[in-house]
Structures are given as C-alpha cells and as structure tokens.
C-alpha cells in the first residue's frame, strides 16, 4: 500500500514539473487608437464610427480617442457622443493637449479620461440661451451615462453656475490636467499613448492606429449641408429631365447615383436606407403612372408626397432637413427654368397629349375671326336690308350695311369685321 502511494506521488510530481515546463501561448490584447485632430466634423464622425465597428468586430480590449480639438460642429459632436456612450468596447479619452467647447463633449462621452501634461478640458460656449440649455442637457445626460459628476459637467456649458474653487459664477468651467485629476474627472496624466496603456495595465497590448482616411473625408463632404442640397437638387432635376425627354438615359443614371450618395451619407442602418430607397422609387413609379394613364392626379399626388417624404427622412427628418429640402427645390426650379426650353420634346408625353392643331397655315380658319376681310371689296349677292350676302374673294360671306338698303350686284367694301359680324358699304362710282 505504501509502495503504491509512493508511485502515485512520484507520478504527480513528474506531471507538475512537466506542466510547469510547458510554455502556454499568450495572445496579446489589441487596443485601437483613434486620432481626432482639429475641428469636430463629419469626417471625424465617420472615423469614430468606423473605428468602433472595427473594435467591436475584433474584440479589442479598449478604444482610445486621442483628442486635440478646440471645438467644431455641435451636431457632429453629438453624433460622436452617441456612438461612444453606446459602445460595448471600453473607451478612453486621451486629451492631448486640449478638448475645448464641443470637443469636451466627445471626451466626456468616454468611460475614462486621461490628460496630457498641460492639457485642458471644458468651456463649451454657445450663441443663444436655447443652445445653452440643449447642450447643458446633453452634457448632463452624458455625465449620468458615464458616471461623472453632472454638476461639474454642466458648469462647462452654463456660465451662470460656476464651480467652487475652479470657476466663479459668470465663467465657464475649464480644468487643467491637475485640476481634472483633483476633482476625479480624469484617471491621471500621461505624456504618451504608452503612458495611457500603462495606467490601465495594458503595456503588452498591440496598438492599432486609426486615422482619417479618404473614405472618411469623402463621407464628411457628403454630410456637408451644401453638398446635400446639391445632391437632392441633382436627383430632382434628373427626374424632371427624364419626364421631359421621356426615356431612360443619362438623367436616370444621375438620379441613381445622387440617391445612392444621399443614402450612404445618412446615419441610418442598412435596413432603414433600403426602406427609404424603396419609398423613393415607389414615388417615382406613381408619378410615371400618372403621366401614362392620367388618374385625376391621385397617383401624381401620392408619388410626389412619397418622393419628398423619403428625401426628408434621408436628410435627417429635422428642421435642418426641411431647409435643405427647400433649398434643393429652389435650385431645381432655377435649373429647369434655365435649361427646360432647350430639352427635346418628350416621347412619353407625346403619347398622351394632343399634338395636331387646326392652324390657318394648315388650311383651317376660325368661324369667328374675319378680321382679314377688312378693306377688301366684293359684290352683293342679295339685297342688304340691312343684312344679306356678299361675295368676297369668291366666298359667300354674311354681311350687313350700316342700315342703308343696298341692292343686288352692287360693289361693296368691308369696313368692319368683329366676330361673325361683317359690315360693308357701297363703293362710290368715280363718275
């Protein structure tokens, strides 16, 4: 029994030694660093959105947003904020060296904040009281979501609040790296990305840098209000040109390209974009049905509503979208007024409109227009008492005198012609 126990103990010892000697492969964690420099704009939004998607797909340990910005677009800052607060990947803002105005909102939307030596964060001013309240509410919401002090954060947007020992009432709160650490807003100070990694025990992590790409800048241009107005105007103009020319040509291709660019510039999901694209196409089909088989305007009205509704939602379904859509309509009207008369006639509309006209050049004459008879001479075919018939240019014409009796076969001259009424007078003899 003792012998068996010794054998078992020896075997266990050998196993332990063997396991200790085996090197288990260690897979390094990946940390993604996003560099947001300069003004906050749509290109930065595209960059952050792309980086977060990559980080979630790759299972990154964290995403670091390296910030050096003094502000920019409030709308785009809010979009970036929503992306960061909704991220499943832990986010760290590295303020190097500043995050001022709406850039502060981006930094505060990360779960953790690290400041560079001499860095600063805060002071988000606005032009109106309404904007102040809206931004103050967003800052407060972000503070609650990320576990930061709402009172501290709101003092960065509302100068009337102040913050004890750091900002007097009437001043917006701005914090240095040391002050941010003192009020527990930041987790510490680091002079580089490596220093940030060290603070969170990620020294051995593999770092993946993400910077602005041509794709990000392209989508940033598409998000510009003027660009969106021009795209909508191009789409509407192309659609109108196709109706005018009656066929599928360059206008159709331009409409497809403009619509695709508009959809890709939006913030909705692929499913939402497909629904809006279907609504836009269906509206165009309804307008086409109205042109081919007129239905008292029902299909035309529904199609027009569908087209403008889809464009309104593609542009963001807010007041900005309404102004962009109105601007596009004005541009379209100006364009069509300039080139409309130069376009060829529509083969489609030619099938549903009356082309033949009864013109005088074609041998037709109006029964009511006899103004051409004025000054012409003829001969009475019947006595005028005062009405009768005269022959003018070998044609029988009903005529009247001025009240005088005119006998048959008397030369007369037309002195008035209005509607059906032709007035004649006798031609005095030279003898």
C-alpha positions as CSV (number, residue, x, y, z in Angstrom):
1,X,0.0,0.0,0.0
2,X,2.8,2.4,0.9
3,X,4.6,1.4,-2.3
4,X,1.6,2.3,-4.4
5,X,1.3,5.6,-2.6
6,X,4.9,6.5,-3.3
7,X,4.5,5.7,-7.0
8,X,1.4,7.9,-7.2
9,X,3.2,10.8,-5.5
10,X,6.2,10.4,-7.9
11,X,3.9,10.4,-10.9
12,X,2.1,13.6,-9.6
13,X,5.4,15.3,-9.1
14,X,6.5,14.4,-12.7
15,X,3.2,15.8,-14.1
16,X,3.6,19.1,-12.2
17,X,7.1,19.5,-13.4
18,X,6.1,18.8,-17.0
19,X,3.2,21.3,-16.8
20,X,5.4,24.0,-15.3
21,X,7.9,23.5,-18.2
22,X,5.3,23.9,-20.9
23,X,5.0,27.4,-22.4
24,X,1.4,28.3,-22.9
25,X,0.9,30.7,-25.8
26,X,-0.3,34.1,-24.7
27,X,-2.4,36.1,-27.2
28,X,-1.7,39.9,-26.8
29,X,-4.7,42.2,-26.4
30,X,-5.4,44.8,-29.0
31,X,-6.1,48.5,-28.3
32,X,-7.3,50.7,-31.0
33,X,-6.3,54.4,-31.0
34,X,-8.4,56.9,-32.9
35,X,-6.8,60.3,-33.6
36,X,-9.3,63.2,-33.7
37,X,-7.5,66.4,-34.5
38,X,-8.7,69.8,-35.5
39,X,-12.4,70.8,-35.7
40,X,-15.0,68.2,-34.9
41,X,-16.7,67.5,-38.3
42,X,-18.5,64.8,-40.2
43,X,-15.2,63.2,-41.3
44,X,-14.3,62.7,-37.7
45,X,-17.8,61.1,-37.1
46,X,-17.1,58.7,-39.9
47,X,-13.7,57.9,-38.5
48,X,-15.1,57.2,-35.0
49,X,-18.0,55.1,-36.3
50,X,-15.7,53.0,-38.5
51,X,-13.2,52.5,-35.6
52,X,-15.8,51.5,-33.1
53,X,-17.2,49.0,-35.6
54,X,-13.8,47.5,-36.2
55,X,-13.1,47.4,-32.4
56,X,-16.3,45.6,-31.7
57,X,-15.7,43.1,-34.6
58,X,-12.1,42.4,-33.5
59,X,-12.9,42.2,-29.8
60,X,-10.4,45.0,-28.8
61,X,-9.6,45.4,-25.1
62,X,-10.2,49.2,-25.4
63,X,-10.6,52.1,-27.8
64,X,-8.6,55.3,-27.1
65,X,-9.8,58.6,-28.6
66,X,-6.8,60.9,-28.8
67,X,-8.3,64.4,-28.8
68,X,-6.7,67.7,-29.8
69,X,-9.6,70.0,-30.7
70,X,-10.9,73.4,-29.8
71,X,-14.4,72.7,-31.0
72,X,-16.3,72.4,-34.2
73,X,-19.7,71.2,-35.3
74,X,-22.1,70.7,-32.3
75,X,-24.3,68.3,-34.5
76,X,-21.3,66.1,-35.3
77,X,-20.1,66.2,-31.7
78,X,-23.5,64.9,-30.5
79,X,-23.3,62.1,-33.1
80,X,-19.9,61.1,-31.9
81,X,-21.0,61.3,-28.3
82,X,-23.9,58.9,-29.0
83,X,-21.6,56.5,-30.7
84,X,-19.1,56.5,-27.8
85,X,-21.7,56.2,-25.0
86,X,-23.4,53.3,-26.8
87,X,-20.2,51.4,-27.4
88,X,-19.7,47.9,-26.0
89,X,-15.9,48.4,-26.1
90,X,-14.4,50.3,-23.1
91,X,-13.5,53.8,-24.3
92,X,-10.7,56.1,-23.0
93,X,-10.3,59.8,-24.0
94,X,-6.7,61.0,-24.1
95,X,-6.9,64.8,-24.1
96,X,-3.6,65.8,-25.8
97,X,-3.4,68.6,-25.2
98,X,-7.0,70.1,-25.3
99,X,-10.6,69.3,-25.6
100,X,-12.5,72.6,-25.6
101,X,-16.1,73.5,-26.5
102,X,-18.0,70.6,-28.1
103,X,-14.8,68.6,-28.2
104,X,-15.2,68.4,-24.4
105,X,-18.4,66.5,-25.0
106,X,-16.6,63.9,-27.1
107,X,-14.0,63.4,-24.2
108,X,-16.7,63.2,-21.5
109,X,-18.6,60.6,-23.5
110,X,-15.7,58.1,-23.0
111,X,-15.8,56.0,-19.8
112,X,-12.4,57.1,-18.8
113,X,-10.3,60.3,-19.3
114,X,-6.6,60.7,-19.2
115,X,-5.0,64.2,-19.6
116,X,-1.7,65.1,-21.2
117,X,0.6,67.3,-19.1
118,X,-0.6,70.9,-19.5
119,X,-3.8,69.7,-21.1
120,X,-7.2,71.4,-20.6
121,X,-10.9,70.4,-20.9
122,X,-14.1,72.3,-20.8
123,X,-15.5,75.8,-21.7
124,X,-18.3,74.9,-24.2
125,X,-19.9,78.2,-25.0
126,X,-23.0,78.8,-27.3
127,X,-24.6,81.7,-29.1
128,X,-28.1,81.6,-27.6
129,X,-29.8,80.6,-24.3
130,X,-31.7,77.9,-26.2
131,X,-28.5,76.3,-27.5
132,X,-27.0,76.6,-24.0
133,X,-29.9,74.7,-22.4
134,X,-29.8,72.0,-25.1
135,X,-26.1,71.5,-24.8
136,X,-26.3,71.6,-21.0
137,X,-28.9,68.8,-21.1
138,X,-26.7,66.7,-23.4
139,X,-23.6,67.2,-21.1
140,X,-25.7,66.3,-18.1
141,X,-27.1,63.1,-19.9
142,X,-23.5,62.1,-20.8
143,X,-22.3,62.6,-17.2
144,X,-25.1,60.4,-15.9
145,X,-24.4,57.7,-18.5
146,X,-20.6,57.6,-17.9
147,X,-20.8,58.0,-14.1
148,X,-19.3,61.5,-13.9
149,X,-20.4,64.5,-11.7
150,X,-23.3,66.2,-13.5
151,X,-22.9,69.4,-11.6
152,X,-19.3,69.6,-12.6
153,X,-20.0,68.8,-16.3
154,X,-22.9,71.3,-16.6
155,X,-20.7,74.1,-15.3
156,X,-18.7,73.7,-18.6
157,X,-21.7,74.8,-20.6
158,X,-23.6,77.2,-18.3
159,X,-21.5,80.1,-17.1
160,X,-24.2,81.1,-14.5
161,X,-23.5,78.0,-12.4
162,X,-19.8,78.4,-11.7
163,X,-17.9,75.7,-9.7
164,X,-16.4,76.3,-6.3
165,X,-12.7,76.9,-6.2
166,X,-12.4,76.5,-10.0
167,X,-14.8,78.9,-11.7
168,X,-16.7,81.9,-10.5
169,X,-20.3,82.4,-11.5
170,X,-20.2,84.1,-14.9
171,X,-17.3,82.0,-16.0
172,X,-17.4,78.7,-17.9
173,X,-15.5,75.9,-16.2
174,X,-12.2,74.8,-17.7
175,X,-9.9,72.3,-16.0
176,X,-6.2,71.7,-16.3
177,X,-4.8,68.2,-16.1
178,X,-4.0,68.6,-12.4
179,X,-7.4,70.1,-11.7
180,X,-9.2,67.3,-13.6
181,X,-7.4,64.7,-11.5
182,X,-8.2,66.6,-8.3
183,X,-12.0,66.6,-9.0
184,X,-11.9,62.9,-10.1
185,X,-12.8,63.8,-13.7
186,X,-9.6,62.1,-15.1
187,X,-7.8,59.0,-14.1
188,X,-4.4,60.5,-14.3
189,X,-1.8,62.2,-16.5
190,X,0.2,60.6,-19.3
191,X,2.7,62.1,-21.7
192,X,2.0,59.5,-24.5
193,X,-0.2,56.7,-25.6
194,X,2.2,54.2,-23.9
195,X,1.6,56.1,-20.7
196,X,-2.1,55.7,-21.1
197,X,-1.8,52.0,-21.7
198,X,0.4,51.7,-18.5
199,X,-2.3,53.4,-16.4
200,X,-4.7,50.5,-17.3
201,X,-2.1,47.7,-17.2
202,X,-2.2,47.3,-21.0
203,X,1.5,47.6,-21.5
204,X,1.7,44.4,-23.6
205,X,-1.3,45.3,-25.8
206,X,-0.9,45.5,-29.5
207,X,-1.7,49.0,-30.7
208,X,-3.8,49.7,-33.8
209,X,-3.8,53.3,-35.1
210,X,-6.8,54.6,-36.9
211,X,-6.6,58.0,-38.7
212,X,-8.7,59.8,-41.2
213,X,-8.9,58.0,-44.5
214,X,-10.0,59.2,-47.9
215,X,-13.3,57.4,-47.3
216,X,-13.9,59.3,-44.1
217,X,-13.2,62.6,-45.8
218,X,-15.5,61.7,-48.7
219,X,-18.4,60.9,-46.4
220,X,-17.5,64.0,-44.4
221,X,-18.1,66.0,-47.6
222,X,-21.4,64.2,-48.2
223,X,-22.5,65.3,-44.8
224,X,-22.0,69.0,-45.6
225,X,-25.3,70.9,-45.9
226,X,-24.4,72.4,-49.2
227,X,-23.4,69.1,-50.7
228,X,-26.7,67.5,-49.5
229,X,-28.7,70.4,-51.1
230,X,-26.9,69.9,-54.4
231,X,-27.4,66.1,-54.3
232,X,-31.1,66.5,-53.8
233,X,-31.3,69.1,-56.5
234,X,-29.4,66.8,-58.9
235,X,-31.8,64.0,-58.1
236,X,-35.0,66.1,-58.6
237,X,-33.6,67.7,-61.8
238,X,-32.6,64.4,-63.2
239,X,-36.0,63.0,-62.5
240,X,-37.6,66.0,-64.2
241,X,-35.4,65.8,-67.2
242,X,-36.4,62.1,-67.7
243,X,-40.0,63.1,-67.6
244,X,-39.3,65.9,-70.1
245,X,-37.3,63.7,-72.5
246,X,-39.4,60.5,-72.0
247,X,-36.8,57.8,-71.7
248,X,-34.1,56.2,-69.6
249,X,-30.8,57.8,-70.2
250,X,-28.2,60.0,-68.5
251,X,-30.8,61.6,-66.3
252,X,-31.8,58.2,-64.9
253,X,-28.2,57.3,-64.1
254,X,-27.6,60.7,-62.5
255,X,-30.7,60.2,-60.3
256,X,-29.5,56.7,-59.2
257,X,-26.0,58.0,-58.3
258,X,-27.4,61.0,-56.4
259,X,-29.8,58.8,-54.5
260,X,-27.1,56.3,-53.6
261,X,-24.8,59.0,-52.3
262,X,-27.6,60.6,-50.2
263,X,-28.4,57.2,-48.7
264,X,-24.8,56.4,-47.9
265,X,-24.3,59.8,-46.2
266,X,-27.1,59.2,-43.8
267,X,-26.8,57.9,-40.2
268,X,-29.5,55.2,-40.5
269,X,-29.0,51.4,-40.7
270,X,-28.9,49.5,-44.0
271,X,-32.4,48.3,-43.4
272,X,-33.7,51.9,-42.9
273,X,-31.8,53.0,-46.0
274,X,-33.4,50.3,-48.1
275,X,-36.8,51.2,-46.9
276,X,-36.3,54.9,-47.8
277,X,-34.9,53.9,-51.2
278,X,-38.0,51.7,-51.8
279,X,-40.3,54.7,-50.9
280,X,-38.4,57.0,-53.2
281,X,-38.6,54.5,-56.1
282,X,-42.2,53.8,-55.5
283,X,-43.0,57.5,-55.5
284,X,-41.2,57.9,-58.9
285,X,-43.3,54.9,-60.2
286,X,-46.5,56.5,-59.1
287,X,-45.6,59.8,-60.9
288,X,-44.8,57.8,-64.0
289,X,-48.2,56.0,-63.8
290,X,-49.9,59.4,-63.6
291,X,-48.2,60.6,-66.8
292,X,-49.0,57.5,-68.8
293,X,-52.6,56.9,-67.6
294,X,-53.9,60.2,-66.1
295,X,-56.0,59.4,-62.9
296,X,-57.3,62.8,-61.9
297,X,-54.0,63.5,-60.1
298,X,-54.3,60.7,-57.5
299,X,-51.1,58.8,-58.4
300,X,-49.3,62.0,-59.1
301,X,-50.1,63.5,-55.7
302,X,-49.2,60.3,-53.8
303,X,-46.0,59.9,-55.8
304,X,-44.9,63.4,-55.1
305,X,-45.6,63.0,-51.4
306,X,-43.6,59.8,-51.3
307,X,-40.6,61.3,-53.1
308,X,-40.4,64.4,-50.8
309,X,-41.2,62.3,-47.6
310,X,-38.3,59.9,-48.4
311,X,-35.9,62.8,-49.1
312,X,-36.9,64.5,-45.8
313,X,-36.2,61.3,-43.8
314,X,-32.9,60.7,-45.7
315,X,-31.8,64.2,-44.8
316,X,-32.4,63.6,-41.1
317,X,-36.1,64.5,-40.6
318,X,-35.4,67.7,-38.6
319,X,-35.5,71.4,-39.3
320,X,-32.2,71.3,-41.0
321,X,-33.5,68.7,-43.4
322,X,-36.5,70.9,-44.1
323,X,-34.3,73.8,-45.0
324,X,-32.0,71.6,-47.1
325,X,-35.0,70.2,-49.0
326,X,-36.4,73.7,-49.6
327,X,-33.0,74.9,-50.9
328,X,-32.9,71.9,-53.2
329,X,-36.3,72.6,-54.6
330,X,-35.3,76.3,-55.4
331,X,-32.1,75.1,-57.1
332,X,-34.2,72.6,-59.2
333,X,-36.7,75.2,-60.3
334,X,-33.8,77.6,-61.3
335,X,-32.1,74.8,-63.2
336,X,-35.3,73.8,-65.1
337,X,-36.2,77.4,-65.9
338,X,-32.7,77.8,-67.5
339,X,-32.5,74.5,-69.5
340,X,-36.1,73.4,-69.7
341,X,-36.8,75.0,-73.1
342,X,-33.6,73.6,-74.5
343,X,-34.6,70.0,-73.8
344,X,-36.1,67.8,-76.6
345,X,-39.8,67.0,-76.5
346,X,-40.8,64.0,-74.5
347,X,-41.7,60.8,-76.4
348,X,-43.7,59.7,-73.4
349,X,-45.8,62.9,-73.1
350,X,-46.3,62.9,-76.9
351,X,-48.4,59.8,-76.5
352,X,-50.8,61.3,-74.0
353,X,-51.0,64.9,-75.3
354,X,-52.8,66.4,-78.4
355,X,-50.2,67.4,-81.0
356,X,-52.3,68.3,-84.0
357,X,-53.5,71.9,-84.3
358,X,-56.1,73.4,-86.6
359,X,-54.0,76.4,-87.8
360,X,-54.6,78.9,-90.5
361,X,-51.4,77.7,-92.2
362,X,-52.8,74.2,-92.4
363,X,-55.9,75.5,-94.2
364,X,-58.2,75.9,-91.2
365,X,-59.9,79.2,-90.4
366,X,-61.8,80.3,-87.3
367,X,-65.5,80.8,-87.8
368,X,-65.4,83.8,-85.6
369,X,-62.3,85.6,-86.8
370,X,-63.0,87.5,-90.1
371,X,-60.7,90.4,-89.4
372,X,-58.8,89.6,-92.6
373,X,-61.8,90.9,-94.6
374,X,-61.4,94.5,-93.5
375,X,-60.6,96.7,-96.6
376,X,-61.5,94.0,-99.1
377,X,-64.1,94.6,-101.8
378,X,-66.8,92.4,-103.2
379,X,-70.3,92.3,-104.7
380,X,-73.7,91.8,-103.1
381,X,-75.3,88.5,-104.0
382,X,-78.6,89.5,-102.3
383,X,-80.0,92.8,-101.4
384,X,-78.9,94.1,-97.9
385,X,-81.9,95.1,-95.8
386,X,-79.6,95.7,-94.0
387,X,-78.4,92.0,-93.8
388,X,-77.7,89.8,-96.7
389,X,-74.9,88.0,-98.5
390,X,-71.9,89.3,-100.4
391,X,-69.2,87.6,-102.4
392,X,-65.6,88.4,-101.3
393,X,-62.6,86.5,-102.8
394,X,-65.1,84.0,-104.4
395,X,-66.6,83.2,-101.0
396,X,-70.1,83.8,-99.8
397,X,-70.0,85.9,-96.7
398,X,-72.9,87.1,-94.5
399,X,-72.8,90.9,-94.1
400,X,-74.7,93.9,-93.0
401,X,-74.8,97.5,-94.1
402,X,-74.8,100.5,-91.7
403,X,-78.6,100.5,-92.0
404,X,-78.8,101.5,-95.6
405,X,-80.5,99.5,-98.3
406,X,-78.0,98.1,-100.8
407,X,-79.3,96.4,-103.9
408,X,-78.1,93.2,-105.5
409,X,-74.9,93.2,-107.7
410,X,-73.6,96.4,-106.1
411,X,-69.9,96.8,-105.4
412,X,-69.1,97.0,-101.7
413,X,-66.2,97.4,-99.3
414,X,-65.7,95.8,-95.9
415,X,-65.2,98.5,-93.3
416,X,-65.7,96.5,-90.0
417,X,-65.3,92.8,-89.0
418,X,-65.9,91.6,-85.5
419,X,-66.7,88.0,-84.7
420,X,-69.5,86.9,-87.1
421,X,-70.4,90.5,-88.0
422,X,-69.1,91.9,-91.3
423,X,-70.1,95.5,-92.1
424,X,-69.9,96.8,-95.7
425,X,-70.6,100.0,-97.5
426,X,-71.1,100.8,-101.2
427,X,-68.2,101.8,-103.3
428,X,-68.9,105.2,-104.8
429,X,-68.5,105.5,-108.6
430,X,-65.8,107.8,-109.9
431,X,-68.3,109.2,-112.4
